[in-house]
Amino acid sequence: MKIIAGNSNLPLSEAIAKHCFAKLVPAKISSFADGECSVEFLENIRGEDVFIIQSTSSPVNDNLMELLVMIDAAKRSSASRITAVIPYFGYARQDRKSASRTPITAKLVADLLTTAGADRILTMDLHAGQIQGFFNIPVDDLTSRVDFAKDIKRSIGIIDDPEVQQQGTVFVSPDAGGVVRARKFADMFGGDIAIVDKRRPEAGKSEVMNLIGEVKGKHAVLVDDMVDSGGTLCNAAKAIMDAGALSVRAYITHGVLSGEACTKVEKSVLDELVITDTILDHCPKNCKKTRQVSVAQLLGEAIRRVTNEESVSSLFQ
């Protein structure tokens, strides 16, 4: 295999390559004076199984364009197969028409990746599962649930602490769309689930209308695929504590954390916010409530299995 890294998250790419006992292909990725992306691979990749690692996080458009140009460069360098490894898939929230005259941008991005020359997509915790159907090529949608489960055991002591077992743990979805995710976590630990019923009075703002499920006297764990501005997360955490929960913490795959999100989390009732390193960590050092769990080993193992034509789904059984 040949692993190529974009500029969006070099530390994650290096950790993935280390797990695969491989070195990153040296590449010259730069910009012209007017901002146009320029890519040149400094190693022969003809006939190779190529994996291009690039999260389409902020700056989203720059990172997406860089990924497309790298895919095209690999195709024109006669790579035998090109897998776009996108730990964080940007534009995934625009997966349907939310109003009369709006685009479905996730489908547009899928078409761009396929047209550029990608033969396979490897990503993690898509915002909506139906995005896999936007592609006409294989898509492996990994989940951070296994890595999070190990961390939850250490943090809350669900398995070892009899007091925690007696009080119980409830896994909370911050909206109706994440119920399946919360149920899968609950099934792993034999816990209960709850749902936050929220409304959006305007774009970028949310209000908690109701909390469905019993959280009183329990340790609550909020689970979701991404946290952006942090408003929904902090409001949900407050509603959970107001309902009598003993504690509340959040396990969220993609820490977009735009604007003042880290500050909001720091001032919230959350015990902690645990995210993965699919997006390069840019939280200030004084944000002590936020920490990262690495998914490099999981992504590296998936890449190894793809190149060896082994089962990827068995990773999560």
C-alpha positions in Angstrom: 0.0 0.0 0.0 0.9 3.6 -0.4 -0.4 6.2 2.2 -0.6 9.9 1.2 -1.4 12.6 3.7 -3.2 15.9 3.0 -2.5 18.9 5.2 -5.7 18.8 7.2 -4.5 16.5 10.0 -0.9 15.4 9.6 -0.5 13.9 13.1 -3.4 11.5 12.5 -2.0 10.5 9.2 1.4 9.8 10.7 -0.2 7.7 13.4 -2.2 5.7 10.9 0.9 5.1 8.8 2.8 3.9 11.9 0.1 1.4 12.7 0.3 0.0 9.1 4.1 -0.2 9.3 4.3 2.2 6.3 5.8 5.6 5.6 3.9 8.5 4.2 4.5 9.1 0.5 6.5 12.3 0.2 4.4 14.9 -1.5 4.7 18.6 -2.3 1.4 20.2 -1.6 1.4 23.9 -1.9 -0.6 26.9 -3.3 0.0 29.3 -6.1 0.0 33.0 -5.3 -3.7 33.3 -6.1 -4.6 30.3 -3.8 -4.9 27.5 -6.4 -3.8 24.1 -5.0 -0.7 22.4 -6.4 0.1 18.7 -5.7 3.1 16.6 -6.8 4.0 13.2 -5.4 7.7 12.6 -5.0 7.6 8.8 -5.2 6.4 6.3 -7.8 2.9 5.0 -7.1 2.2 3.3 -10.4 0.1 0.1 -9.9 -0.1 0.7 -6.1 -3.0 0.5 -3.7 -3.2 4.2 -2.7 -4.9 5.6 0.4 -5.2 9.4 0.6 -6.0 10.7 4.1 -7.7 14.0 4.4 -10.4 15.3 6.7 -12.6 17.9 5.0 -12.8 20.1 8.2 -12.2 23.8 8.4 -11.2 25.4 6.1 -13.6 23.0 4.5 -13.5 24.2 0.9 -9.6 24.3 0.8 -9.3 20.8 2.3 -12.0 19.4 0.0 -10.3 20.9 -3.1 -6.9 19.6 -1.9 -8.4 16.1 -1.6 -9.9 16.3 -5.1 -6.6 17.4 -6.6 -4.7 14.6 -4.8 -7.1 12.0 -6.1 -6.7 13.3 -9.6 -2.9 13.3 -9.3 -3.0 9.7 -8.1 -5.2 8.7 -10.9 -2.9 10.3 -13.5 0.0 8.7 -11.8 -1.5 5.3 -12.7 -2.4 4.1 -9.2 -4.3 0.8 -9.4 -6.9 1.7 -6.7 -7.5 5.0 -4.9 -9.2 5.0 -1.5 -10.1 8.4 -0.1 -9.8 8.1 3.7 -12.0 10.9 5.1 -12.1 10.7 8.9 -14.4 13.7 9.0 -16.8 14.0 6.0 -17.6 17.7 5.6 -21.0 18.9 4.2 -22.6 15.8 5.6 -25.3 17.9 7.4 -26.7 19.0 4.1 -28.0 15.5 3.2 -31.6 16.5 2.2 -33.7 19.4 1.1 -34.4 21.3 4.3 -36.3 24.0 2.5 -37.9 24.6 -0.9 -34.8 26.0 -2.7 -31.8 24.4 -1.0 -29.1 22.0 -2.3 -28.2 18.5 -1.2 -24.5 19.3 -0.9 -23.5 15.9 0.5 -24.6 14.3 -2.8 -22.7 17.0 -4.7 -19.5 16.2 -2.8 -20.0 12.4 -3.4 -20.2 13.1 -7.1 -17.1 15.3 -7.0 -15.1 12.6 -5.2 -16.2 9.9 -7.7 -15.6 12.0 -10.7 -12.1 12.9 -9.4 -11.2 9.2 -9.5 -11.8 7.7 -6.0 -12.5 4.0 -6.2 -13.5 3.6 -2.5 -14.4 5.8 0.5 -13.3 5.1 4.1 -14.9 7.5 6.6 -16.1 7.5 10.2 -19.5 8.2 11.8 -21.3 9.9 8.9 -23.9 12.4 10.0 -26.5 10.4 8.2 -26.2 6.8 7.1 -28.1 7.4 3.8 -25.0 9.4 2.5 -23.5 6.0 1.7 -26.2 5.7 -0.9 -25.1 8.9 -2.6 -22.0 7.1 -3.9 -21.8 4.5 -6.7 -18.6 3.2 -5.2 -18.0 1.2 -1.9 -18.2 3.2 1.3 -16.9 1.9 4.6 -18.5 3.9 7.5 -16.5 3.1 10.6 -17.6 4.0 14.1 -15.8 5.3 17.1 -18.2 3.4 19.4 -15.6 0.7 20.3 -12.9 3.1 21.3 -15.4 5.2 23.2 -16.7 2.2 25.1 -13.2 1.4 26.4 -12.9 5.0 27.6 -16.3 5.0 29.2 -15.4 1.9 31.2 -12.3 3.7 32.5 -14.0 7.1 33.1 -17.2 6.0 34.8 -16.2 2.5 36.0 -19.4 0.9 34.7 -18.0 -2.6 34.8 -16.0 -2.5 38.0 -17.8 -0.1 40.4 -20.8 -1.8 42.1 -22.2 1.6 43.1 -22.3 2.7 39.4 -23.8 -0.5 38.4 -26.6 -0.1 41.0 -27.3 3.5 40.1 -27.2 2.8 36.4 -26.1 4.6 33.3 -28.3 6.2 30.7 -27.1 7.1 27.2 -28.7 10.2 25.9 -29.3 11.3 22.3 -29.3 15.1 21.8 -32.0 14.7 19.1 -34.4 12.2 17.6 -32.0 11.4 14.8 -29.4 9.9 17.1 -31.6 7.4 18.8 -30.1 4.4 17.0 -26.6 5.5 18.1 -27.7 5.8 21.7 -29.4 2.4 21.6 -26.2 0.8 20.3 -24.2 2.3 23.2 -26.9 1.2 25.7 -26.9 -2.4 24.3 -23.1 -2.6 24.9 -23.5 -1.7 28.6 -27.0 -2.9 29.4 -28.1 0.7 30.1 -31.1 2.8 29.3 -31.6 5.5 26.7 -33.1 9.0 26.8 -33.8 11.5 24.1 -33.6 15.3 24.1 -36.5 16.9 22.2 -35.1 20.1 20.8 -36.4 22.9 18.5 -34.4 25.3 16.4 -36.1 28.7 16.4 -33.5 30.0 14.0 -30.3 28.7 12.3 -27.5 28.0 14.7 -29.7 28.1 17.8 -31.5 25.3 19.7 -33.9 25.1 22.6 -34.6 22.0 24.7 -38.4 21.4 24.8 -38.5 18.1 26.6 -36.5 15.2 27.9 -37.9 11.8 27.1 -36.7 9.0 29.4 -35.6 8.7 33.0 -32.3 10.2 34.0 -32.9 10.9 37.7 -30.3 9.3 39.9 -28.2 8.0 37.0 -25.0 8.8 35.3 -25.8 10.3 31.9 -23.6 10.0 28.8 -24.5 12.2 25.8 -23.5 10.5 22.5 -23.5 12.2 19.1 -21.5 12.3 15.8 -20.4 15.9 15.9 -20.3 19.1 18.1 -20.0 22.4 16.3 -21.0 25.6 18.2 -21.6 23.6 21.4 -25.0 25.3 22.1 -27.1 22.2 21.6 -24.7 20.1 23.7 -24.6 22.5 26.6 -28.3 23.1 26.7 -29.0 19.3 26.6 -26.5 18.8 29.5 -28.2 21.4 31.6 -31.7 19.9 30.9 -30.3 16.5 32.0 -28.8 17.8 35.3 -32.0 19.7 36.0 -33.9 16.4 35.6 -31.9 14.9 38.5 -29.0 13.1 36.8 -25.9 12.4 39.0 -23.5 13.5 36.3 -23.4 14.2 32.6 -20.5 13.8 30.2 -20.4 13.7 26.4 -18.8 11.4 23.9 -18.8 12.9 20.4 -16.8 11.7 17.4 -16.1 14.9 15.5 -15.0 17.9 17.5 -15.7 20.7 15.0 -15.8 23.2 17.9 -16.2 26.4 16.0 -16.2 29.9 17.5 -16.6 30.0 21.3 -17.6 26.3 21.6 -14.7 25.4 23.9 -15.5 28.3 26.2 -19.2 27.2 26.3 -18.2 23.6 27.2 -15.8 24.9 29.9 -18.7 26.9 31.5 -21.3 24.2 31.2 -22.4 21.6 33.7 -20.6 18.9 31.7 -18.1 16.8 33.6 -16.1 16.4 30.4 -16.3 16.3 26.6 -14.5 13.5 24.9 -13.9 13.7 21.2 -11.7 11.9 18.7 -8.7 13.2 16.6 -10.6 13.0 13.3 -10.2 16.8 13.3 -7.0 18.5 14.3 -7.2 19.6 17.9 -7.4 23.4 18.1 -8.9 23.9 21.6 -7.1 26.4 23.9 -4.9 24.7 26.5 -7.2 26.2 29.3 -10.1 24.0 28.1 -9.6 21.3 30.7 -13.0 19.7 30.2 -12.2 18.7 26.6 -9.9 15.8 25.7 -9.2 13.5 22.7 -9.3 9.8 22.1 -7.3 8.7 19.1 -8.9 6.6 16.4 -5.6 6.2 14.4 -5.3 2.5 15.3 -8.9 1.8 14.2 -8.4 3.7 10.9 -5.1 2.0 10.3 -6.5 -1.5 10.9 -9.4 -0.7 8.5 -6.8 0.4 5.9 -4.8 -2.8 6.4 -7.9 -4.9 6.0 -9.0 -3.1 2.9 -5.7 -3.6 1.2 -5.6 -7.3 2.2 -9.2 -7.8 1.1 -10.3 -8.8 4.6 -13.5 -8.0 6.4 -13.9 -4.5 7.9 -17.2 -5.1 9.6 -15.7 -7.7 11.9 -13.8 -5.0 13.6 -17.0 -4.0 15.4 -18.4 -7.4 16.3 
